Amino acid sequence: MKKVLIAQDLNKRYLQDAGFLNRAFVTAFTADTNDDILKVHIEHKVDLIITQLYMPGIRSEDLFGIIRQSKDMRDVLTIITCEDTLAQRERCKQCGANAVLTTPLDSALLQAKIQQFLDVAPRQAYRVALNVAVEGKFKDQPFLYRTENISATGMLIKAKEGFAQSDKVTFSFFLPDGTRITARGEIARIIKLAAEPGAVLYGINYKEIASDVKAALETFVNKQVEYNSVPVPRPDTEIDKPRKKP
């Protein structure tokens, strides 16, 4: 399980549509002040903090000074956003930030950096017909659905059937190049759609998948993400500025 703590303003403006934060193995917390960040981190020992240099409450330098001095809290990774000035970048360095992103922020760059630090497999929006059979339910009869997105570790589908958490499923579909993907998985997340009564998003984690099938998925997803996204910076990059697509 990965735990992420996000400044509320950044979450509202840039991360509410970040699908990877809704995965079964990611828990996201938000905070309005630096005091709240400290309180949440003390209680939950998060893996990553994404925040702004200027936050209400105690100074950011003091906040991260407390965190870095604690052996129980200091291993957290941090992304701090600030204005593109020498003074503010220097303050972020004093906070011990692992990455500094300057405003105006590029949401794609911010999300790429977060996924990088969390080591989350990228997902690609991909809608294709999908046969799914729940083991032990409906006499193992396969039903036809549509994928919402896929990755090398799982997928999101939209359905109306009453699947339950931890249901074991078998599924199959085709990639654009004709490669057939067949594997077993488990229902790991259930998201009810308020805008579509009766419709539910189900997150499926792969449990049994052949190595060559997984490799084909990784190749497809990575190629699509590379084509559609901005370049991803290295994790040890100190200052990241918004980058334009080529």
PLY file of the C-alpha trace (Angstrom):
ply
format ascii 1.0
element vertex 246
property float x
property float y
property float z
element edge 245
property int vertex1
property int vertex2
end_header
0.00 0.00 0.00
1.30 3.45 -0.97
0.21 6.50 1.03
0.21 9.98 -0.52
-0.41 13.30 1.22
-1.41 16.21 -1.05
-1.94 19.91 -0.39
-5.66 20.47 -0.91
-5.20 23.27 -3.44
-2.91 21.14 -5.62
-5.33 18.23 -5.38
-8.30 20.33 -6.52
-6.48 22.05 -9.36
-4.27 19.31 -10.79
-4.92 15.83 -9.37
-8.65 15.17 -9.04
-8.67 13.37 -12.40
-5.45 11.45 -11.74
-6.70 7.88 -12.08
-3.59 6.30 -10.55
-4.48 7.88 -7.18
-7.70 5.81 -7.19
-5.97 2.46 -7.52
-6.54 -0.17 -4.85
-2.98 0.06 -3.51
-2.85 3.87 -3.23
-4.38 5.81 -0.33
-4.51 9.59 -0.76
-4.88 12.14 2.05
-5.29 15.91 1.70
-4.31 18.79 3.98
-5.13 22.50 4.04
-2.21 23.63 6.23
1.33 22.62 7.13
0.06 21.78 10.61
-2.37 19.31 9.02
0.43 17.82 6.92
2.44 17.15 10.06
-0.55 15.69 11.88
-1.47 13.32 9.03
2.14 12.23 8.51
2.62 11.51 12.22
-0.52 9.34 12.20
-0.16 7.55 8.85
3.58 7.68 7.95
2.95 8.53 4.30
5.33 7.63 1.47
5.05 10.86 -0.51
4.11 14.47 0.30
3.10 16.82 -2.53
2.80 20.39 -1.30
3.37 24.08 -1.95
6.16 26.18 -0.48
3.66 28.69 0.88
1.05 26.96 3.03
-0.88 28.30 6.04
0.47 27.31 9.44
4.07 26.73 10.40
6.78 27.61 7.86
7.63 24.86 5.39
11.26 24.89 6.49
10.16 24.24 10.08
7.71 21.54 9.00
10.28 19.56 7.06
12.92 20.22 9.70
10.71 18.36 12.18
10.09 15.57 9.68
13.76 15.11 8.74
14.81 14.97 12.40
12.41 12.12 13.15
13.65 8.62 12.33
10.02 7.48 12.02
9.04 10.16 9.49
12.17 11.25 7.62
12.11 8.61 4.87
9.16 10.30 3.13
9.67 11.60 -0.43
8.63 15.20 -1.11
7.55 17.24 -4.11
7.28 20.98 -3.47
5.92 23.58 -5.88
7.00 27.22 -5.88
7.43 30.26 -8.09
10.40 30.23 -10.45
12.65 32.51 -8.41
16.08 31.88 -6.93
14.86 32.73 -3.43
11.95 30.31 -3.51
13.99 27.49 -5.08
16.58 27.96 -2.33
13.87 27.70 0.33
12.69 24.43 -1.24
16.25 23.11 -1.06
16.33 23.99 2.62
13.17 21.89 3.02
15.06 18.91 1.59
12.67 18.51 -1.33
13.31 15.51 -3.56
11.81 17.43 -6.48
10.87 21.06 -7.01
8.31 22.01 -9.67
7.93 25.66 -10.58
4.74 27.47 -11.52
2.83 27.65 -13.76
2.48 23.92 -13.19
1.97 21.39 -15.97
-0.46 18.81 -14.57
0.95 16.05 -16.82
4.46 16.73 -15.54
3.27 16.74 -11.93
1.41 13.45 -12.37
4.37 11.85 -14.13
6.65 12.82 -11.27
4.23 11.43 -8.67
3.92 8.12 -10.55
7.68 7.99 -10.81
8.19 8.43 -7.07
5.45 5.92 -6.25
6.73 3.52 -8.92
3.17 3.16 -10.21
2.78 1.41 -13.52
1.42 3.84 -16.14
-2.08 3.25 -17.47
-3.39 3.94 -20.92
-6.98 4.80 -21.77
-8.01 1.92 -24.01
-11.60 0.97 -24.77
-12.03 -2.46 -26.24
-14.49 -5.35 -25.99
-13.60 -7.58 -23.05
-14.90 -11.02 -22.08
-15.07 -11.45 -18.29
-16.24 -14.51 -16.34
-16.52 -14.52 -12.56
-15.37 -17.82 -11.12
-18.19 -19.53 -9.26
-20.84 -16.95 -10.29
-23.24 -17.00 -13.21
-21.98 -20.57 -13.89
-18.67 -19.04 -15.03
-20.51 -17.59 -18.02
-18.48 -14.86 -19.76
-20.04 -11.40 -20.15
-19.01 -8.74 -22.65
-17.81 -5.40 -21.23
-15.62 -2.47 -22.27
-12.27 -1.61 -20.74
-11.74 1.98 -19.54
-7.97 1.76 -19.19
-5.28 -0.87 -18.81
-1.76 -1.24 -17.46
0.73 -4.06 -17.05
-0.62 -4.72 -13.54
-4.37 -4.20 -13.85
-7.32 -2.67 -15.66
-10.49 -0.67 -15.10
-13.79 -1.83 -16.58
-17.33 -0.46 -16.52
-20.10 -2.93 -15.72
-23.61 -3.25 -14.36
-23.30 -6.73 -12.86
-23.04 -7.18 -9.09
-19.40 -8.15 -8.76
-17.98 -8.15 -5.23
-14.64 -7.20 -3.74
-12.09 -10.04 -4.13
-14.14 -11.90 -6.77
-11.81 -14.00 -8.94
-12.25 -13.42 -12.66
-10.90 -14.67 -15.96
-10.77 -12.29 -18.92
-9.60 -11.95 -22.50
-9.29 -9.16 -25.08
-7.16 -8.12 -28.05
-4.53 -5.40 -28.40
-4.52 -3.28 -31.59
-1.77 -5.42 -33.11
-3.93 -8.53 -32.75
-2.20 -9.92 -29.65
-4.71 -11.81 -27.54
-4.51 -11.10 -23.80
-5.87 -13.85 -21.55
-5.32 -13.98 -17.78
-6.87 -14.33 -14.32
-7.42 -11.49 -11.90
-9.25 -10.23 -8.84
-11.74 -7.40 -8.25
-9.66 -4.98 -6.16
-11.67 -1.75 -6.27
-15.33 -0.79 -6.75
-16.36 2.76 -7.73
-20.06 3.60 -8.07
-20.82 6.27 -10.68
-23.25 8.85 -9.36
-23.75 10.28 -12.86
-24.73 6.85 -14.25
-27.14 5.03 -11.90
-26.47 1.31 -11.99
-23.06 1.69 -13.61
-19.96 0.72 -11.65
-16.23 0.89 -12.33
-14.33 -2.21 -11.28
-10.57 -2.22 -10.80
-9.05 -5.61 -11.63
-5.57 -6.60 -10.49
-3.87 -9.33 -12.51
-3.09 -12.42 -10.45
-2.05 -15.01 -13.03
-0.62 -13.71 -16.28
2.00 -15.26 -18.54
5.32 -13.40 -18.78
5.03 -12.92 -22.54
1.47 -11.58 -22.17
2.59 -9.12 -19.47
5.50 -8.02 -21.67
3.10 -7.34 -24.56
0.92 -5.22 -22.26
3.91 -3.27 -20.94
5.13 -2.57 -24.47
1.71 -1.37 -25.61
1.06 0.85 -22.57
4.55 2.37 -22.47
4.48 3.20 -26.19
1.09 4.90 -25.86
2.08 6.83 -22.74
5.33 7.94 -24.35
3.46 9.15 -27.43
0.75 11.00 -25.53
2.65 12.51 -22.61
5.42 15.00 -21.90
8.95 13.67 -21.32
9.28 12.17 -17.83
12.13 13.71 -15.79
14.57 11.60 -13.78
13.70 11.20 -10.06
16.90 12.98 -9.00
16.15 16.10 -11.05
16.25 19.01 -8.62
14.21 21.61 -10.50
11.53 20.68 -13.02
9.87 23.27 -15.22
6.83 22.80 -17.44
7.80 21.24 -20.75
6.01 21.51 -24.05
5.20 18.51 -26.18
7.58 18.14 -29.12
0 1
1 2
2 3
3 4
4 5
5 6
6 7
7 8
8 9
9 10
10 11
11 12
12 13
13 14
14 15
15 16
16 17
17 18
18 19
19 20
20 21
21 22
22 23
23 24
24 25
25 26
26 27
27 28
28 29
29 30
30 31
31 32
32 33
33 34
34 35
35 36
36 37
37 38
38 39
39 40
40 41
41 42
42 43
43 44
44 45
45 46
46 47
47 48
48 49
49 50
50 51
51 52
52 53
53 54
54 55
55 56
56 57
57 58
58 59
59 60
60 61
61 62
62 63
63 64
64 65
65 66
66 67
67 68
68 69
69 70
70 71
71 72
72 73
73 74
74 75
75 76
76 77
77 78
78 79
79 80
80 81
81 82
82 83
83 84
84 85
85 86
86 87
87 88
88 89
89 90
90 91
91 92
92 93
93 94
94 95
95 96
96 97
97 98
98 99
99 100
100 101
101 102
102 103
103 104
104 105
105 106
106 107
107 108
108 109
109 110
110 111
111 112
112 113
113 114
114 115
115 116
116 117
117 118
118 119
119 120
120 121
121 122
122 123
123 124
124 125
125 126
126 127
127 128
128 129
129 130
130 131
131 132
132 133
133 134
134 135
135 136
136 137
137 138
138 139
139 140
140 141
141 142
142 143
143 144
144 145
145 146
146 147
147 148
148 149
149 150
150 151
151 152
152 153
153 154
154 155
155 156
156 157
157 158
158 159
159 160
160 161
161 162
162 163
163 164
164 165
165 166
166 167
167 168
168 169
169 170
170 171
171 172
172 173
173 174
174 175
175 176
176 177
177 178
178 179
179 180
180 181
181 182
182 183
183 184
184 185
185 186
186 187
187 188
188 189
189 190
190 191
191 192
192 193
193 194
194 195
195 196
196 197
197 198
198 199
199 200
200 201
201 202
202 203
203 204
204 205
205 206
206 207
207 208
208 209
209 210
210 211
211 212
212 213
213 214
214 215
215 216
216 217
217 218
218 219
219 220
220 221
221 222
222 223
223 224
224 225
225 226
226 227
227 228
228 229
229 230
230 231
231 232
232 233
233 234
234 235
235 236
236 237
237 238
238 239
239 240
240 241
241 242
242 243
243 244
244 245
